[in-house]
Structure formats: C-alpha cells, structure tokens
Amino acid sequence: MLKKIILDTDIGDDIDDSFALIMAVLSKKVDLLGVTTCFRNTTKRAKIAKALLRSLGYDVEVYIGEGI
C-alpha cells in the first residue's frame, strides 16, 4: 500500500526541495496527493512547483500557502 503524502515546500531557494519533489513523484512507495508552498513569495514558489511537476508529466494540485 502506498503512503499518501502532501509535500510542503519552499521550493526556489535551494535544490533540496526540487529534489524532494522529484523523488516523491518518482517513488513507488508514496502517493503524492498535493503540494503546498510556504515562506515568502508563495505564488512564485507554486508556479515553480507546478512547472517542475508538468516537466515530469505529473498532474497534482499545488496550493499557495501563507507568505509570511
């Protein structure tokens, strides 16, 4: 049975969040239900996450978080 996850990310500052998102998409152990963005410029971060997901041919909702 796949573990269902939601990935919360501040993608766009360093490579680690992009790598985590790619690993979640490619993993045979998890079912990625959605992605949320956090920490400043959350709209821009959501666009980055969505673009990366599209480039991988993966369609999952990306939710814009609070940009505190």
Legacy VTK file of the C-alpha trace (Angstrom):
# vtk DataFile Version 3.0
C-alpha trace
ASCII
DATASET POLYDATA
POINTS 68 float
0.000 0.000 0.000
1.293 3.430 -0.946
1.812 6.018 1.771
-0.260 9.116 0.975
1.651 12.390 1.388
1.292 16.124 0.913
4.619 17.856 0.309
5.068 21.292 1.884
7.875 23.187 0.199
9.740 26.466 -0.017
10.960 25.473 -3.487
13.043 28.023 -5.343
15.788 28.910 -2.863
17.902 25.759 -2.956
17.905 22.499 -4.896
16.753 20.369 -1.933
13.014 20.985 -2.370
13.132 20.359 -6.107
14.970 17.119 -5.429
12.396 16.112 -2.785
9.538 16.808 -5.188
11.174 14.773 -7.956
11.799 11.896 -5.544
8.170 11.959 -4.381
6.916 11.823 -7.976
9.259 9.002 -8.952
8.864 6.982 -5.762
6.997 3.690 -5.914
6.283 3.967 -2.168
4.259 7.187 -1.964
1.120 8.643 -3.490
1.645 12.408 -3.795
-1.762 13.956 -3.088
-0.719 17.572 -3.389
1.932 20.209 -2.864
1.770 23.317 -0.678
4.124 26.280 -0.725
5.395 28.314 2.208
7.811 31.120 3.173
7.700 34.355 1.181
6.729 34.612 -2.478
4.443 31.599 -2.180
2.733 32.355 -5.500
6.071 32.287 -7.320
7.027 29.100 -5.470
3.759 27.482 -6.541
4.493 28.353 -10.175
7.941 26.766 -9.870
6.482 23.608 -8.308
3.761 23.357 -10.964
6.305 23.837 -13.771
8.528 21.101 -12.342
5.567 18.740 -11.992
4.496 19.460 -15.587
8.016 18.798 -16.849
7.825 15.380 -15.183
4.431 14.702 -16.765
2.763 14.601 -13.349
-0.518 16.355 -12.606
-1.171 17.135 -8.959
-2.696 20.166 -7.273
-0.352 22.861 -5.966
-1.757 25.068 -3.206
-0.385 28.526 -2.405
0.361 28.913 1.290
0.630 31.946 3.538
3.555 34.129 2.506
4.777 35.217 5.929
LINES 1 69
68 0 1 2 3 4 5 6 7 8 9 10 11 12 13 14 15 16 17 18 19 20 21 22 23 24 25 26 27 28 29 30 31 32 33 34 35 36 37 38 39 40 41 42 43 44 45 46 47 48 49 50 51 52 53 54 55 56 57 58 59 60 61 62 63 64 65 66 67
